């Protein structure tokens, strides 16, 4: 019996509540695996200042100007 087949048998024997917990754990592991495989770059101090200012504007209710986002994205 393969590992996948064993997992299916075990999953089928769980109560719905416990199955939800297992699904949550599996999804968490998948996210962790995806994050670990990403090529993450360090944020420079200059970028951190820009990000902090943008977050402060959003929290202050200023929102984001769609036209400037489109311009930045080349749309």
N, C-alpha and C positions, 0 to 999 in steps of 0.2 A: 504494500500500500504506500503510495507516495505521500509526501508531506502535505500536499494540498488536499488529498483525499482524507487524510487523518483530520485536518483542520475542519473540513466540511462535516465530517461525522460528529466531531466535538461541538461545532456550532449548532448543528441540528438538535443536540441534546440540551441546549441551554434554554432557560426561561426567557421570555421576551425582554424582561428588565435586564437580565445579565447579558443578553445578546446586544442590547443597546450600549452597555458599558464596553463590551469588546469592540464594537464598531467604533466607538469614540476613541478608544486606545489605538486601534489600527489607523484611523484617520490622523491622529496625532503623530504616529510614527511615520506616516507618509509625508506629512508636512515637514517634519524634522529632516527626513531624508532629502526632500527637495531643497530645503534651505542649505543643507550641508553640501549639496552638489552645485549650488549657485556660485558664480564667480563674484564675490562681494568685495567692493573696493572701499577703502577707508574714506570717510568724509573729511575734506580739508577744513581747517578752521574758517576759511572764507565761506565755504559752502554751508557750514553749520550756522554762521551768522545769517545768511540769506534764508535758510530753512526756518530758523527761529523767528525771523521777521515775518515770513509768510504765514507761519502758524499763528503768530500773534494777531495778524490781520484777520485771519479766518475766525479765530476765537472772539475777536472784537466785532464780528458781524459784517466785515467789509466784503466778504465773499471773494470770488474770483471773476475777473473780467474775461468773458468768453473770447472776445476778439484778440486779446493778447495771448491767450492760450493757443488759439488757432494760428496766429502769426508765428509763435515759437515753434509750433509743430509743422510749419510750412504749408498750412492749409489755406 
